[in-house]
Amino acid sequence: MTDKPIVLDQAQRLERLLEISRALTSNLDLPSLLQSIVEVAAEITEGESASILLHDPATGDLVFEAVPEIQGEGMKQIHVPIDSSVAGMVFQSATPLIINDAMADHRIYREVDRLIRFKTRSILAVPLMIKQEPIGVLEAVNKLGNANYTGADQASLETLAAQAAIAIENARLIAKLQDANQELVRLDRMKSDFIAIASHELRTPLGLILGHATFLRELIEQQHQDQLEVIIRSAERLKAIVEDLARISHQEEGQSRVSHQPFSVSALVESLVGRFGELAKDKKIQLGADVPENDPLTVEGDRDKIEIALTNLIRNSLIFTDKGGEVGVKAEASEDYARVFVVDSGIGIPERDIDRVFERFYQVESHLTRKHGGMGLGLSIAKAMVEMHQGQIWCESKEGVGSLFCFMLPITKERAEAASKVFTNY
């Protein structure tokens, strides 16, 4: 008969540990989490008080991170030295410690008692461990009824400490991740602001340079025409960069709108291939178009934006294809979509970079940037233009062999809206 209450008490203890285990896994708010742990620690060990001390790498001390509310926030300002305290011994040795006669024990750090006007009569301390490394200490103090802490108390507190350490580490990692995400948002906002300001501020002086340079073309002598053409070409290149920046800025700010009007994808492909014919000829690159016969491939969308996307893809292929290479542009129907391919026999993209080529300002290789130029905006703009139509764009490439870029556009506005709902659900 004497064993029955003990078994019941142990069962209740285990039940309470299971309850707190479920609560710990769902609580990611560190202060609230720590407070729950000290309350349960005192409860399952029948202690007058409990506390959590975590290691502070900056000072090398242990710091109270959670204490009973009755002991006040002031206790959290106390630093407990590792080399002259029970908590420090437990932390350094990574082993539990029970002291049932603490009044005369020199290992007790009396400064805590003095500062909070408390008397430590007995103490049970266990380490908080992560990957076999201590991160702090969980303490229960003053067993109620002047009783002694037992091995059962230690086992219960160790079980709680094991769960608590994982929960604390998870909460810390989540907090770090949230801080990192906030920093990324801040940096992205700064980058967006820079893009918007730069594109706006550069437009006016570039317009003046181009305007005056074009005017001077009719006035200056022939011997200076070549120098003037260099100025005009350079200004036009800067203008193209500014326009790219402006498109990115407008898309980010939600200022870009899609005008749904029927247009022929086949006609657009043939028009752009013709437009780039001179550049391809200068580089001795074979450029060709493949579109369906007697099928205009009519799509309801914004022709100007798709033209921007396809222009960037074709230009990109021509830039990264060497003399004597080939670039082909193909359009075809695919159920409710129109598909457009741009294939080249260029230098190709390293496998490690394929997933990032559509990121803004991403450069595949620094030496390629120096050789071929560019800011890494063309593909990101193409992606933005296609996705504004609820389309998809992707790349396949093999280094030294060539690349394939493909995008799919919903043929009708209704199909685009349906695609939008599907993408939103995922």
C-alpha positions as CSV (number, residue, x, y, z in Angstrom):
1,M,0.0,0.0,0.0
2,T,2.9,2.4,0.7
3,D,4.0,2.2,-3.0
4,K,0.7,3.3,-4.5
5,P,0.8,7.0,-3.8
6,I,4.4,7.1,-5.1
7,V,3.4,5.4,-8.4
8,L,0.5,7.8,-8.7
9,D,2.7,10.8,-8.1
10,Q,5.2,9.6,-10.7
11,A,2.4,9.1,-13.2
12,Q,1.2,12.6,-12.6
13,R,4.7,13.9,-13.0
14,L,5.1,12.1,-16.4
15,E,1.7,13.3,-17.5
16,R,2.7,16.9,-16.7
17,L,6.0,16.4,-18.6
18,L,4.0,15.2,-21.6
19,E,1.8,18.2,-21.5
20,I,4.6,20.7,-21.3
21,S,6.4,18.8,-24.1
22,R,3.5,19.4,-26.4
23,A,3.4,23.1,-25.3
24,L,7.1,23.6,-25.8
25,T,7.0,22.4,-29.4
26,S,4.3,24.9,-30.3
27,N,5.7,27.9,-28.5
28,L,8.3,29.9,-30.4
29,D,8.1,33.0,-28.3
30,L,11.3,32.7,-26.2
31,P,10.4,34.8,-23.1
32,S,7.0,33.0,-22.8
33,L,8.7,29.7,-23.4
34,L,11.2,30.2,-20.7
35,Q,8.6,31.3,-18.2
36,S,6.6,28.2,-18.9
37,I,9.6,26.0,-18.2
38,V,10.5,27.6,-14.8
39,E,6.8,27.2,-13.7
40,V,6.7,23.6,-14.6
41,A,10.2,23.0,-13.1
42,A,9.0,24.2,-9.7
43,E,5.8,22.2,-10.0
44,I,7.3,18.8,-10.9
45,T,10.1,19.1,-8.3
46,E,7.8,20.6,-5.6
47,G,10.3,23.5,-5.3
48,E,9.7,26.9,-3.9
49,S,11.3,28.5,-6.9
50,A,13.0,27.6,-10.2
51,S,15.1,29.5,-12.7
52,I,16.9,29.3,-16.1
53,L,20.4,30.6,-16.5
54,L,21.8,30.8,-20.0
55,H,25.5,31.2,-21.0
56,D,26.4,34.7,-22.2
57,P,29.4,34.3,-24.6
58,A,30.1,38.1,-24.4
59,T,30.9,38.0,-20.6
60,G,31.5,34.3,-20.1
61,D,29.0,34.4,-17.2
62,L,25.6,32.7,-16.7
63,V,22.6,35.1,-16.8
64,F,19.1,34.6,-15.4
65,E,16.8,34.4,-18.4
66,A,13.7,33.3,-16.6
67,V,12.7,33.5,-12.9
68,P,9.4,33.4,-11.0
69,E,7.5,36.6,-11.4
70,I,7.5,37.2,-7.7
71,Q,11.2,37.5,-7.7
72,G,11.1,40.4,-10.2
73,E,12.9,41.4,-13.4
74,G,15.8,42.8,-11.4
75,M,17.1,39.2,-10.9
76,K,17.7,39.0,-14.7
77,Q,20.4,41.7,-14.3
78,I,22.5,39.4,-12.1
79,H,25.5,37.7,-13.7
80,V,26.5,34.5,-12.1
81,P,30.2,33.6,-12.4
82,I,31.0,30.1,-13.8
83,D,34.0,29.5,-11.5
84,S,32.3,30.2,-8.2
85,S,28.7,29.0,-8.3
86,V,26.7,25.8,-8.3
87,A,25.2,26.7,-11.7
88,G,28.7,27.3,-13.0
89,M,29.9,23.9,-11.8
90,V,26.9,22.2,-13.4
91,F,27.5,24.1,-16.6
92,Q,31.2,23.3,-16.8
93,S,30.8,19.6,-15.9
94,A,27.6,19.1,-17.8
95,T,26.3,16.9,-14.9
96,P,23.4,17.4,-12.5
97,L,24.0,18.4,-8.9
98,I,21.8,18.1,-5.7
99,I,22.6,20.0,-2.5
100,N,20.1,19.4,0.2
101,D,22.0,21.4,2.9
102,A,22.8,24.6,1.1
103,M,22.9,26.9,4.1
104,A,26.5,26.2,4.9
105,D,27.7,25.1,1.5
106,H,30.5,27.3,0.2
107,R,29.6,26.5,-3.4
108,I,26.4,28.5,-3.3
109,Y,26.8,32.0,-5.0
110,R,25.5,34.1,-2.0
111,E,25.3,37.3,-4.0
112,V,22.1,36.2,-5.5
113,D,20.5,35.6,-2.1
114,R,21.7,38.9,-0.9
115,L,20.4,40.9,-3.8
116,I,16.9,39.4,-3.8
117,R,16.7,38.9,0.0
118,F,16.3,35.1,-0.4
119,K,17.7,32.0,1.5
120,T,18.7,29.1,-0.5
121,R,18.2,26.0,1.7
122,S,18.4,23.3,-1.0
123,I,19.1,23.3,-4.7
124,L,18.8,20.9,-7.7
125,A,20.5,22.0,-10.9
126,V,20.7,20.2,-14.3
127,P,22.5,21.3,-17.5
128,L,20.7,22.4,-20.6
129,M,22.4,20.5,-23.4
130,I,22.4,20.9,-27.2
131,K,24.5,18.5,-29.3
132,Q,26.3,17.5,-26.1
133,E,27.3,21.1,-25.4
134,P,25.8,23.0,-22.4
135,I,23.9,26.2,-23.2
136,G,22.7,26.9,-19.7
137,V,21.4,25.5,-16.4
138,L,17.9,24.7,-15.1
139,E,17.6,25.1,-11.3
140,A,14.9,24.2,-8.8
141,V,15.4,25.7,-5.3
142,N,14.1,24.9,-1.8
143,K,12.1,21.7,-1.8
144,L,8.8,22.4,-0.1
145,G,8.3,21.2,3.5
146,N,12.0,21.3,4.1
147,A,12.2,18.0,2.3
148,N,15.2,16.8,0.3
149,Y,15.5,16.6,-3.4
150,T,15.6,13.1,-4.7
151,G,16.8,11.1,-7.6
152,A,13.2,11.1,-8.9
153,D,13.2,14.9,-8.8
154,Q,16.5,14.9,-10.7
155,A,15.2,12.5,-13.4
156,S,12.1,14.6,-13.9
157,L,14.1,17.9,-14.1
158,E,16.6,16.3,-16.5
159,T,13.7,15.2,-18.8
160,L,12.3,18.7,-18.7
161,A,15.7,20.2,-19.4
162,A,16.2,18.0,-22.4
163,Q,12.9,19.1,-23.9
164,A,13.5,22.7,-22.8
165,A,17.0,22.9,-24.4
166,I,15.6,21.9,-27.8
167,A,12.7,24.3,-27.5
168,I,15.1,27.1,-26.5
169,E,17.4,26.4,-29.4
170,N,14.5,26.2,-31.9
171,A,13.1,29.5,-30.6
172,R,16.6,31.1,-30.9
173,L,17.0,29.8,-34.5
174,I,13.5,31.1,-35.4
175,A,14.4,34.5,-33.9
176,K,17.6,34.7,-35.9
177,L,15.8,33.7,-39.1
178,Q,13.2,36.4,-38.5
179,D,15.9,39.0,-37.9
180,A,17.7,37.8,-41.1
181,N,14.5,38.1,-43.1
182,Q,13.8,41.5,-41.8
183,E,17.4,42.6,-42.8
184,L,16.8,41.1,-46.2
185,V,13.6,43.0,-46.6
186,R,15.3,46.2,-45.5
187,L,18.2,45.6,-48.0
188,D,15.8,44.8,-50.8
189,R,13.8,48.0,-50.1
190,M,17.1,50.0,-50.2
191,K,17.9,48.3,-53.5
192,S,14.5,49.1,-54.9
193,D,14.7,52.7,-53.8
194,F,18.1,53.0,-55.4
195,I,16.7,51.6,-58.7
196,A,13.8,54.0,-58.7
197,I,15.9,57.0,-57.8
198,A,18.7,56.2,-60.3
199,S,16.3,55.5,-63.2
200,H,14.4,58.8,-62.5
201,E,17.5,61.0,-62.0
202,L,19.4,59.7,-65.0
203,R,16.7,60.1,-67.5
204,T,16.8,63.9,-67.8
205,P,20.6,64.3,-68.3
206,L,20.7,61.4,-70.7
207,G,17.9,62.9,-72.7
208,L,19.8,66.2,-72.9
209,I,23.0,64.4,-74.0
210,L,21.2,62.5,-76.7
211,G,19.3,65.5,-77.9
212,H,22.3,67.8,-78.2
213,A,24.5,65.0,-79.7
214,T,21.9,64.3,-82.3
215,F,21.6,68.0,-83.1
216,L,25.4,68.4,-83.4
217,R,25.5,65.5,-85.9
218,E,24.1,67.8,-88.5
219,L,26.5,70.6,-87.7
220,I,30.0,69.3,-87.1
221,E,32.5,68.4,-89.7
222,Q,32.9,64.9,-91.1
223,Q,36.2,64.4,-89.4
224,H,34.6,64.6,-86.0
225,Q,31.5,62.4,-86.8
226,D,33.1,59.2,-85.5
227,Q,33.7,60.7,-82.1
228,L,30.2,62.0,-82.0
229,E,28.8,58.5,-82.9
230,V,30.7,57.1,-79.9
231,I,29.0,59.6,-77.7
232,I,25.6,58.8,-79.2
233,R,26.0,55.0,-79.0
234,S,27.3,55.2,-75.4
235,A,24.4,57.5,-74.4
236,E,21.9,55.1,-76.1
237,R,23.4,52.2,-74.1
238,L,23.0,54.1,-70.9
239,K,19.4,55.0,-71.9
240,A,18.7,51.3,-72.4
241,I,20.1,50.5,-69.0
242,V,18.0,53.3,-67.4
243,E,14.9,51.9,-69.2
244,D,15.6,48.5,-67.8
245,L,15.9,50.0,-64.3
246,A,12.7,51.8,-64.7
247,R,10.9,48.6,-65.8
248,I,12.1,46.8,-62.8
249,S,11.1,49.7,-60.5
250,H,7.6,49.9,-62.0
251,Q,7.1,46.2,-61.8
252,E,8.1,46.2,-58.1
253,E,5.9,49.1,-57.2
254,G,2.9,47.5,-59.0
255,Q,2.8,50.4,-61.5
256,S,3.0,48.1,-64.5
257,R,-0.3,47.0,-66.0
258,V,-1.1,44.4,-68.6
259,S,-3.2,45.6,-71.5
260,H,-5.0,42.5,-72.8
261,Q,-5.3,43.0,-76.6
262,P,-5.0,40.3,-79.3
263,F,-1.7,40.1,-81.0
264,S,0.2,37.6,-83.1
265,V,3.1,35.8,-81.5
266,S,4.2,34.6,-84.9
267,A,4.4,38.1,-86.3
268,L,6.2,39.3,-83.2
269,V,8.9,36.6,-83.5
270,E,9.5,37.3,-87.2
271,S,9.6,41.1,-86.5
272,L,12.2,40.8,-83.8
273,V,14.3,38.3,-85.7
274,G,14.4,40.8,-88.6
275,R,15.3,43.6,-86.3
276,F,18.3,41.7,-84.8
277,G,19.4,40.6,-88.3
278,E,22.0,43.3,-88.6
279,L,23.6,42.5,-85.2
280,A,23.7,38.8,-86.0
281,K,25.3,39.5,-89.4
282,D,27.9,41.7,-87.8
283,K,28.8,38.9,-85.4
284,K,28.6,36.3,-88.1
285,I,25.9,34.4,-86.3
286,Q,23.1,32.6,-88.1
287,L,19.8,33.9,-86.7
288,G,16.5,32.3,-87.8
289,A,12.8,32.1,-87.0
290,D,10.5,29.1,-87.0
291,V,6.8,29.9,-86.7
292,P,3.7,27.9,-87.7
293,E,2.5,28.2,-91.2
294,N,-0.9,29.9,-91.6
295,D,-1.2,30.3,-87.8
296,P,-0.7,33.7,-86.3
297,L,-0.7,32.2,-82.7
298,T,-3.0,35.0,-81.4
299,V,-2.6,35.7,-77.7
300,E,-4.6,38.2,-75.6
301,G,-2.0,40.1,-73.8
302,D,0.3,43.1,-73.8
303,R,2.3,43.0,-76.9
304,D,4.8,45.6,-75.8
305,K,5.7,43.7,-72.6
306,I,6.1,40.4,-74.4
307,E,8.2,42.2,-77.0
308,I,10.4,43.4,-74.2
309,A,10.7,39.9,-72.8
310,L,11.6,38.3,-76.2
311,T,13.9,41.2,-77.1
312,N,15.9,40.5,-73.9
313,L,16.1,36.8,-74.6
314,I,17.3,37.2,-78.2
315,R,19.8,39.9,-77.3
316,N,21.1,37.8,-74.5
317,S,21.6,34.8,-76.8
318,L,23.4,36.9,-79.4
319,I,25.6,38.5,-76.8
320,F,26.8,35.1,-75.4
321,T,27.1,33.3,-78.7
322,D,30.5,33.6,-80.4
323,K,31.3,34.2,-84.0
324,G,30.0,31.4,-86.3
325,G,27.3,30.3,-83.8
326,E,23.6,29.9,-84.3
327,V,20.5,31.4,-82.6
328,G,17.0,30.2,-83.3
329,V,13.6,31.5,-82.2
330,K,10.6,29.2,-82.4
331,A,6.9,29.7,-81.6
332,E,4.3,27.0,-81.3
333,A,0.9,26.3,-79.9
334,S,0.5,24.1,-76.8
335,E,-3.1,23.5,-75.8
336,D,-4.2,26.7,-74.2
337,Y,-0.8,28.3,-74.3
338,A,1.7,29.7,-76.8
339,R,5.3,28.6,-76.3
340,V,8.3,30.6,-77.5
341,F,11.8,29.1,-77.5
342,V,15.1,30.9,-77.9
343,V,17.9,28.5,-78.6
344,D,21.6,29.3,-79.0
345,S,24.9,27.5,-79.5
346,G,26.6,29.9,-77.1
347,I,28.9,29.5,-74.2
348,G,26.2,28.0,-72.0
349,I,25.6,28.4,-68.3
350,P,27.3,26.5,-65.5
351,E,24.8,24.1,-63.8
352,R,25.3,25.9,-60.4
353,D,24.0,29.2,-61.9
354,I,21.0,28.0,-63.9
355,D,18.5,28.5,-61.0
356,R,19.7,32.1,-60.5
357,V,20.0,33.5,-64.0
358,F,16.6,35.2,-63.7
359,E,17.6,37.1,-60.5
360,R,18.1,40.8,-60.7
361,F,21.8,41.9,-61.1
362,Y,22.9,38.3,-61.0
363,Q,26.1,37.8,-63.1
364,V,27.0,34.2,-64.1
365,E,30.8,34.8,-64.1
366,S,32.8,37.9,-63.5
367,H,35.0,37.3,-66.5
368,L,31.9,36.9,-68.7
369,T,30.7,40.2,-67.4
370,R,33.9,41.9,-68.3
371,K,33.9,40.4,-71.8
372,H,30.3,40.7,-72.7
373,G,29.0,43.6,-70.5
374,G,25.6,43.9,-69.0
375,M,24.1,44.5,-65.6
376,G,22.2,41.2,-65.2
377,L,18.8,42.8,-65.7
378,G,17.7,41.5,-69.0
379,L,16.6,38.0,-67.9
380,S,15.0,39.3,-64.8
381,I,12.9,41.8,-66.8
382,A,11.9,39.0,-69.2
383,K,10.7,36.9,-66.3
384,A,8.8,39.8,-64.8
385,M,7.0,40.5,-68.2
386,V,6.1,36.9,-68.7
387,E,4.8,36.4,-65.2
388,M,2.7,39.5,-65.4
389,H,0.7,37.5,-68.0
390,Q,0.5,34.5,-65.6
391,G,3.0,32.7,-67.8
392,Q,6.0,30.7,-67.0
393,I,9.7,31.0,-68.1
394,W,12.6,28.7,-67.6
395,C,16.1,27.9,-68.8
396,E,18.0,24.8,-69.8
397,S,21.7,25.0,-70.5
398,K,24.9,23.0,-70.8
399,E,28.2,24.8,-70.4
400,G,30.2,25.0,-73.7
401,V,27.2,23.7,-75.7
402,G,24.5,26.3,-75.5
403,S,21.3,27.4,-73.8
404,L,17.5,27.1,-74.3
405,F,15.1,29.7,-72.9
406,C,11.4,29.1,-73.1
407,F,8.3,30.9,-72.0
408,M,4.6,30.0,-72.1
409,L,1.8,32.5,-72.4
410,P,-1.9,31.7,-71.7
411,I,-3.7,32.4,-75.1
412,T,-6.8,34.1,-73.6
413,K,-7.3,36.4,-70.7
414,E,-9.7,33.9,-69.1
415,R,-7.0,31.2,-69.2
416,A,-4.5,33.6,-67.6
417,E,-6.9,34.3,-64.8
418,A,-7.5,30.6,-64.3
419,A,-3.7,30.1,-64.2
420,S,-3.4,32.9,-61.7
421,K,-5.7,31.1,-59.3
422,V,-3.8,27.8,-59.7
423,F,-0.4,29.5,-59.0
424,T,-1.9,31.3,-56.0
425,N,-3.1,28.0,-54.5
426,Y,0.4,26.7,-54.7
